[in-house]
Amino acid sequence: MGTSIAQRSDKLDRSVIITGLVIVSGMIMVVLDTTIVNVALDTLSTELDAPLSTTQWVVTGYLLAVGLVIPLSGWAMDRFGPKAVWITSVTLFAAGSALCATAWSVEALIAFRVLQGLGGGMLLPVGQAIITRAAGPERLGRAMSILGVPMLLGPVFGPVVGGLLVEYTNWQWIFIVNVPVGILAIVLAVWKLPDGGALSEPGRLDVRGLVLLSGGLVCLLYGLSQASSHGGFGDWSVLGWLIGGAIGLALYTWHSLSRGAESIIDVRLLTDRLFASGTVAMFLVAIGMFGGMLLLPLYYQTVRGEGALNAGLLLAPQGLGAIVAMVIGGRLTDRIGAGYVVPVGIVLALLGTFPFTQVGVDTSYVWLSLTLFVRGVGLGAVMMPTIAAAYTKLSKDAVTRAAPTLTAIQQVGASFGSAVLVTALTQRFSDQLSSQGIQAAGGGTDQISSVPPEQMPVVGPLLADSFGFAFWIAFALTAVIIIPALFLPRHTTRGQGEMPVPPSI
């Protein structure tokens, strides 16, 4: 792999492409699973004879396990090597999937989902680290485009697969389908991923830092999930967790600054301008992108009355647009720099989001599909070039600690974006109902999905207007990405071998 990094060819060599495809084989399983389970929550609640509030922990438990394990992945890669950690993570996820299919109660299913999360949480940072080290800075844009396939297509095609499985099979199959994919990913990883990467002296595990950082992330993610389910941030059951999470992260920052390179994630990495700009941009991208991806299927299912399968198919143009952008955007990022590519992507994402601010109860599906394609092109041209730019000037050893930082930021951004947009949607909907003298029922997305069909002729236009308002928020959050995008590189850094080492910090 050292030879491939040293090459100055403009083309991705075969080994980098194979490495990227091996990583995709594992990640697609995880990303699809997340959206499939979301589609199947009602079915799980019925089949396991549990209230929806309890069944929701199938999603929440997984999310918290992800937050718990992300900070550990950097140290684990330094200690055991990226390949060993990747194989372990895929194995945990596949084993957790098999156990989920055998769950005899909702409590057992939640426990097995936590096991899944412990594996799934490490896959994104480890996958990014592996492909970054394999490609080198000269070809990082195109290499990251390979990695972007599951990240952008999973939320689009997950509802389609979930809808098919829920409609034509029993609930166990939403987990069983992961097992053969996981086995294939493990075999390919053993066969094709490069060995090595472990440090000869990785240092002792920073237990105090792990407790502070993982604890802070878990509190923050749980608070944001509560905000989504409550439809707001004002309740103390939400604020208490968010404040606790913020305190935990503040204490970790102080701890890391005093401990330096020996901390589990060195916050001094953020003194690198490109990494800091990429991190801020990634946070904003996650807010706008993943929050918007939550609104889109909700609009199709609630306002337009489509099932999960049709809603997923109607989202397909966004995935196709993302593919086009990743093919073109990766090459352009390596050639002229993310600083030129990302602003264009932001403009396209805004053009593709604006029509959804005007949606009604009978907006043309053809028009929405065309705008979704443009939105997909924009998001594809923003997300992966931003990640590639963040890694450009980091040394190979720094990559293993930088990857968990970006992953944690992305996870928090996605949760925050979902919570903000659900809050905007539900509060606007409540106000609209009150103005018509109608009493709102439930909170969060439950309030949206619990509207009786016979009330839709009256309530439908109010609900469509509420979605339009929420998409205005998504539009504004996407526009803000332009600020950190101005600091992204506008030319490719050409290395002479190893990745350049930044100045000591």
Secondary structure, DSSP 4 states (H G I P E B T S, - for coil): -HHHHH---SSPPHHHHHHHHHHHHHHHHHHHHHHHHHHTHHHHHHHTT--HHHHTHHHHHHHHHHHHHHHHHHHHHHHH-HHHHHHHHHHHHHHHHHHHHT-SSHHHHHHHHHHHHHHHHHHHHHHHHHHHHHH-GGGHHHHHHHHHHHHHHHHHHHHHHHHHHHHHS-TTHHHHTHHHHHHHHHHHHHHHSPP----SS-----HHHHHHHHHHHHHHHHHHHHHHHHTSS-SHHHHHHHHHHHHHHHHHHHHHHHHGGGSSS-GGGGGSHHHHHHHHHHHHHHHHHHHHHHHHHHIIIIIS---HHHHHHHTHHHHHHHHHHHHHHHHHHHHH-HHHHHHHHHHHHHHHHGGGGG--SS--HHHHHHHHHHHHHHHHHHHHHHHHHHHTT--HHHHHHHHHHHHHHHHHHHHHHHHHHHHHHHHHHHHHHHHTT----SSTHHHHHT--GGGHHHHHHHHHHHHHHHHHHHHHHHHTTHHHHTTS-SSPPPPSSSPPPPPP-
